[in-house]
Protein backbone atom coordinates (compact mmCIF):
# COMPACT_ATOMS: atom_id res chain seq x y z
CA UNK A 1 0.00 0.00 0.00
CA UNK A 2 1.23 3.51 -0.81
CA UNK A 3 0.41 5.01 2.58
CA UNK A 4 -2.85 6.46 1.33
CA UNK A 5 -5.75 4.73 2.97
CA UNK A 6 -8.30 6.03 0.49
CA UNK A 7 -8.45 7.72 -2.87
CA UNK A 8 -9.31 11.41 -2.95
CA UNK A 9 -11.34 12.79 -5.82
CA UNK A 10 -10.78 16.45 -6.59
CA UNK A 11 -13.54 18.49 -8.19
CA UNK A 12 -12.39 21.89 -9.38
CA UNK A 13 -14.95 24.67 -9.04
CA UNK A 14 -14.53 28.10 -10.64
CA UNK A 15 -14.06 31.20 -8.54
CA UNK A 16 -16.84 33.76 -8.19
CA UNK A 17 -16.46 36.89 -10.31
CA UNK A 18 -15.93 39.04 -7.17
CA UNK A 19 -13.26 36.72 -5.78
CA UNK A 20 -11.51 36.48 -9.15
CA UNK A 21 -11.41 40.29 -9.45
CA UNK A 22 -10.09 40.64 -5.88
CA UNK A 23 -7.46 37.94 -6.54
CA UNK A 24 -6.38 39.68 -9.76
CA UNK A 25 -6.13 43.06 -7.97
CA UNK A 26 -4.18 41.52 -5.08
CA UNK A 27 -1.86 39.65 -7.47
CA UNK A 28 -1.07 42.86 -9.37
CA UNK A 29 -0.40 44.89 -6.22
CA UNK A 30 1.74 42.26 -4.49
CA UNK A 31 3.55 40.41 -7.24
CA UNK A 32 3.80 42.93 -10.09
CA UNK A 33 3.80 46.35 -8.42
CA UNK A 34 5.52 45.12 -5.21
CA UNK A 35 3.19 47.20 -3.03
CA UNK A 36 3.09 44.81 -0.06
CA UNK A 37 1.52 47.21 2.44
CA UNK A 38 -1.28 48.32 0.10
CA UNK A 39 -1.97 44.74 -1.05
CA UNK A 40 -2.20 43.39 2.50
CA UNK A 41 -4.23 46.26 3.97
CA UNK A 42 -6.66 46.35 1.04
CA UNK A 43 -7.28 42.63 0.63
CA UNK A 44 -7.03 40.88 4.02
CA UNK A 45 -9.97 40.23 6.31
CA UNK A 46 -9.85 41.21 10.00
CA UNK A 47 -9.86 37.48 10.80
CA UNK A 48 -6.74 36.82 8.62
CA UNK A 49 -4.68 33.78 9.67
CA UNK A 50 -0.99 33.40 8.70
CA UNK A 51 0.44 29.86 8.63
CA UNK A 52 4.07 30.75 7.86
CA UNK A 53 5.84 30.06 11.19
CA UNK A 54 8.30 32.92 10.64
CA UNK A 55 5.68 35.66 10.17
CA UNK A 56 3.37 37.40 12.62
CA UNK A 57 -0.35 36.75 12.28
CA UNK A 58 -1.76 40.25 11.86
CA UNK A 59 -1.32 42.12 8.56
CA UNK A 60 -0.20 45.27 10.42
CA UNK A 61 2.47 43.28 12.29
CA UNK A 62 3.63 41.72 9.01
CA UNK A 63 4.06 45.16 7.44
CA UNK A 64 6.12 46.24 10.46
CA UNK A 65 8.15 42.96 10.40
CA UNK A 66 9.07 43.33 6.71
CA UNK A 67 9.99 47.03 7.14
CA UNK A 68 12.22 46.26 10.15
CA UNK A 69 13.87 43.36 8.32
CA UNK A 70 14.63 45.52 5.29
CA UNK A 71 15.97 48.38 7.46
CA UNK A 72 18.24 45.97 9.36
CA UNK A 73 19.63 44.45 6.14
CA UNK A 74 19.99 47.28 3.57
CA UNK A 75 22.96 45.54 1.91
CA UNK A 76 20.90 42.38 1.27
CA UNK A 77 17.34 43.63 0.80
CA UNK A 78 16.69 46.13 -1.96
CA UNK A 79 13.66 48.44 -1.89
CA UNK A 80 10.52 46.52 -2.91
CA UNK A 81 10.31 48.26 -6.27
CA UNK A 82 13.71 46.71 -7.19
CA UNK A 83 12.75 43.14 -6.35
CA UNK A 84 12.98 40.74 -9.25
CA UNK A 85 10.08 38.33 -9.70
CA UNK A 86 9.53 35.64 -12.31
CA UNK A 87 6.09 34.06 -12.29
CA UNK A 88 5.87 30.41 -13.11
CA UNK A 89 2.23 29.55 -12.46
CA UNK A 90 -0.89 31.34 -11.22
CA UNK A 91 -4.19 29.62 -10.51
CA UNK A 92 -7.52 30.98 -9.30
CA UNK A 93 -9.70 28.06 -8.26
CA UNK A 94 -12.87 28.26 -6.18
CA UNK A 95 -11.74 30.43 -3.25
CA UNK A 96 -7.95 30.12 -3.65
CA UNK A 97 -5.28 32.15 -5.41
CA UNK A 98 -2.22 29.92 -5.85
CA UNK A 99 1.01 31.50 -7.08
CA UNK A 100 4.27 29.66 -7.87
CA UNK A 101 7.17 32.03 -8.52
CA UNK A 102 10.84 32.89 -8.15
CA UNK A 103 11.86 36.07 -6.34
CA UNK A 104 15.16 37.78 -5.62
CA UNK A 105 15.26 40.66 -3.13
CA UNK A 106 18.71 42.04 -3.92
CA UNK A 107 21.61 41.87 -6.38
CA UNK A 108 23.54 39.32 -4.32
CA UNK A 109 20.46 37.15 -3.69
CA UNK A 110 20.16 33.93 -5.80
CA UNK A 111 16.49 34.02 -4.97
CA UNK A 112 13.91 31.61 -3.66
CA UNK A 113 11.11 29.58 -5.18
CA UNK A 114 7.75 30.18 -3.55
CA UNK A 115 4.36 28.55 -3.64
CA UNK A 116 1.80 30.86 -2.01
CA UNK A 117 -1.73 29.72 -1.20
CA UNK A 118 -4.17 32.55 -0.45
CA UNK A 119 -7.66 31.55 0.72
CA UNK A 120 -10.48 34.01 0.09
CA UNK A 121 -13.85 34.46 1.75
CA UNK A 122 -15.76 36.56 -0.74
CA UNK A 123 -13.33 39.24 -1.84
CA UNK A 124 -11.07 39.19 1.26
CA UNK A 125 -8.10 36.96 2.10
CA UNK A 126 -8.67 34.96 5.26
CA UNK A 127 -5.65 32.60 5.28
CA UNK A 128 -2.16 32.25 3.81
CA UNK A 129 0.21 29.28 3.54
CA UNK A 130 3.52 29.14 1.71
CA UNK A 131 6.37 26.84 0.85
CA UNK A 132 9.78 28.43 0.24
CA UNK A 133 13.00 26.93 -1.15
CA UNK A 134 16.30 28.78 -1.62
CA UNK A 135 17.68 28.48 -5.15
CA UNK A 136 20.97 26.53 -5.04
CA UNK A 137 23.94 27.34 -7.23
CA UNK A 138 23.59 23.93 -8.87
CA UNK A 139 20.81 21.33 -8.88
CA UNK A 140 21.51 17.61 -8.79
CA UNK A 141 19.10 17.07 -11.69
CA UNK A 142 20.66 19.83 -13.77
CA UNK A 143 17.20 21.36 -14.22
CA UNK A 144 16.28 24.86 -13.11
CA UNK A 145 13.73 25.20 -10.34
CA UNK A 146 11.27 26.94 -12.69
C-alpha positions as CSV (number, residue, x, y, z in Angstrom):
1,X,0.0,0.0,0.0
2,X,1.2,3.5,-0.8
3,X,0.4,5.0,2.6
4,X,-2.9,6.5,1.3
5,X,-5.8,4.7,3.0
6,X,-8.3,6.0,0.5
7,X,-8.5,7.7,-2.9
8,X,-9.3,11.4,-3.0
9,X,-11.3,12.8,-5.8
10,X,-10.8,16.5,-6.6
11,X,-13.5,18.5,-8.2
12,X,-12.4,21.9,-9.4
13,X,-14.9,24.7,-9.0
14,X,-14.5,28.1,-10.6
15,X,-14.1,31.2,-8.5
16,X,-16.8,33.8,-8.2
17,X,-16.5,36.9,-10.3
18,X,-15.9,39.0,-7.2
19,X,-13.3,36.7,-5.8
20,X,-11.5,36.5,-9.1
21,X,-11.4,40.3,-9.5
22,X,-10.1,40.6,-5.9
23,X,-7.5,37.9,-6.5
24,X,-6.4,39.7,-9.8
25,X,-6.1,43.1,-8.0
26,X,-4.2,41.5,-5.1
27,X,-1.9,39.7,-7.5
28,X,-1.1,42.9,-9.4
29,X,-0.4,44.9,-6.2
30,X,1.7,42.3,-4.5
31,X,3.6,40.4,-7.2
32,X,3.8,42.9,-10.1
33,X,3.8,46.4,-8.4
34,X,5.5,45.1,-5.2
35,X,3.2,47.2,-3.0
36,X,3.1,44.8,-0.1
37,X,1.5,47.2,2.4
38,X,-1.3,48.3,0.1
39,X,-2.0,44.7,-1.0
40,X,-2.2,43.4,2.5
41,X,-4.2,46.3,4.0
42,X,-6.7,46.4,1.0
43,X,-7.3,42.6,0.6
44,X,-7.0,40.9,4.0
45,X,-10.0,40.2,6.3
46,X,-9.8,41.2,10.0
47,X,-9.9,37.5,10.8
48,X,-6.7,36.8,8.6
49,X,-4.7,33.8,9.7
50,X,-1.0,33.4,8.7
51,X,0.4,29.9,8.6
52,X,4.1,30.8,7.9
53,X,5.8,30.1,11.2
54,X,8.3,32.9,10.6
55,X,5.7,35.7,10.2
56,X,3.4,37.4,12.6
57,X,-0.4,36.8,12.3
58,X,-1.8,40.3,11.9
59,X,-1.3,42.1,8.6
60,X,-0.2,45.3,10.4
61,X,2.5,43.3,12.3
62,X,3.6,41.7,9.0
63,X,4.1,45.2,7.4
64,X,6.1,46.2,10.5
65,X,8.2,43.0,10.4
66,X,9.1,43.3,6.7
67,X,10.0,47.0,7.1
68,X,12.2,46.3,10.2
69,X,13.9,43.4,8.3
70,X,14.6,45.5,5.3
71,X,16.0,48.4,7.5
72,X,18.2,46.0,9.4
73,X,19.6,44.4,6.1
74,X,20.0,47.3,3.6
75,X,23.0,45.5,1.9
76,X,20.9,42.4,1.3
77,X,17.3,43.6,0.8
78,X,16.7,46.1,-2.0
79,X,13.7,48.4,-1.9
80,X,10.5,46.5,-2.9
81,X,10.3,48.3,-6.3
82,X,13.7,46.7,-7.2
83,X,12.8,43.1,-6.3
84,X,13.0,40.7,-9.2
85,X,10.1,38.3,-9.7
86,X,9.5,35.6,-12.3
87,X,6.1,34.1,-12.3
88,X,5.9,30.4,-13.1
89,X,2.2,29.6,-12.5
90,X,-0.9,31.3,-11.2
91,X,-4.2,29.6,-10.5
92,X,-7.5,31.0,-9.3
93,X,-9.7,28.1,-8.3
94,X,-12.9,28.3,-6.2
95,X,-11.7,30.4,-3.3
96,X,-7.9,30.1,-3.7
97,X,-5.3,32.1,-5.4
98,X,-2.2,29.9,-5.9
99,X,1.0,31.5,-7.1
100,X,4.3,29.7,-7.9
101,X,7.2,32.0,-8.5
102,X,10.8,32.9,-8.2
103,X,11.9,36.1,-6.3
104,X,15.2,37.8,-5.6
105,X,15.3,40.7,-3.1
106,X,18.7,42.0,-3.9
107,X,21.6,41.9,-6.4
108,X,23.5,39.3,-4.3
109,X,20.5,37.1,-3.7
110,X,20.2,33.9,-5.8
111,X,16.5,34.0,-5.0
112,X,13.9,31.6,-3.7
113,X,11.1,29.6,-5.2
114,X,7.7,30.2,-3.6
115,X,4.4,28.5,-3.6
116,X,1.8,30.9,-2.0
117,X,-1.7,29.7,-1.2
118,X,-4.2,32.6,-0.4
119,X,-7.7,31.6,0.7
120,X,-10.5,34.0,0.1
121,X,-13.9,34.5,1.8
122,X,-15.8,36.6,-0.7
123,X,-13.3,39.2,-1.8
124,X,-11.1,39.2,1.3
125,X,-8.1,37.0,2.1
126,X,-8.7,35.0,5.3
127,X,-5.6,32.6,5.3
128,X,-2.2,32.2,3.8
129,X,0.2,29.3,3.5
130,X,3.5,29.1,1.7
131,X,6.4,26.8,0.8
132,X,9.8,28.4,0.2
133,X,13.0,26.9,-1.1
134,X,16.3,28.8,-1.6
135,X,17.7,28.5,-5.1
136,X,21.0,26.5,-5.0
137,X,23.9,27.3,-7.2
138,X,23.6,23.9,-8.9
139,X,20.8,21.3,-8.9
140,X,21.5,17.6,-8.8
141,X,19.1,17.1,-11.7
142,X,20.7,19.8,-13.8
143,X,17.2,21.4,-14.2
144,X,16.3,24.9,-13.1
145,X,13.7,25.2,-10.3
146,X,11.3,26.9,-12.7
